[in-house]
């Protein structure tokens, strides 16, 4: 049996039902580590480090642009940016997957947002 690690941090501790749901999802995926920050699940890769950002770019009533820069063990790093609805800790309302080049700015753009 492998060790299972759960890290809960931030000012907001999620209620028990959210914690159990996230643990069950992780077990289904075969993940042995779950990070929950302010109630949101944050999937991380210990071999990838954020060097710049997130930097918020243009933010309007229905669009948001976010920039990051990362380094890792490879030159191309797969990143998933997840967008959650405020105060809803369930599934993200949008996910953007992008292979980014290490040490180069990468832009994630979310559109058709609710004001």
BELHU-V72276 format. One record per residue. RES is the residue in one letter. PSI is psi as a letter, one per 30 degrees, with the letter a starting at -180 (none if undefined). Layout:
# BELHU-V72276
res->[RES & RES]
psi->[PSI & PSI]
This chain:
# BELHU-V72276
res->[X & X & X & X & X & X & X & X & X & X & X & X & X & X & X & X & X & X & X & X & X & X & X & X & X & X & X & X & X & X & X & X & X & X & X & X & X & X & X & X & X & X & X & X & X & X & X & X & X & X & X & X & X & X & X & X & X & X & X & X & X & X & X & X & X & X & X & X & X & X & X & X & X & X & X & X & X & X & X & X & X & X & X & X & X & X & X & X & X & X & X & X & X & X & X & X & X & X & X & X & X & X & X & X & X & X & X & X & X & X & X & X & X & X & X]
psi->[k & l & k & k & k & k & k & k & l & a & f & k & k & l & l & e & e & e & e & e & e & e & e & e & e & e & e & e & f & g & k & g & k & k & k & j & j & h & f & k & k & j & k & l & j & f & g & k & k & k & e & k & a & k & k & k & b & k & k & a & f & g & k & k & k & k & k & l & k & l & l & a & f & l & f & k & k & k & k & k & k & k & k & k & k & k & g & j & g & b & k & l & f & k & k & j & k & k & j & l & k & k & g & k & k & k & k & k & k & k & l & h & l & k & none]
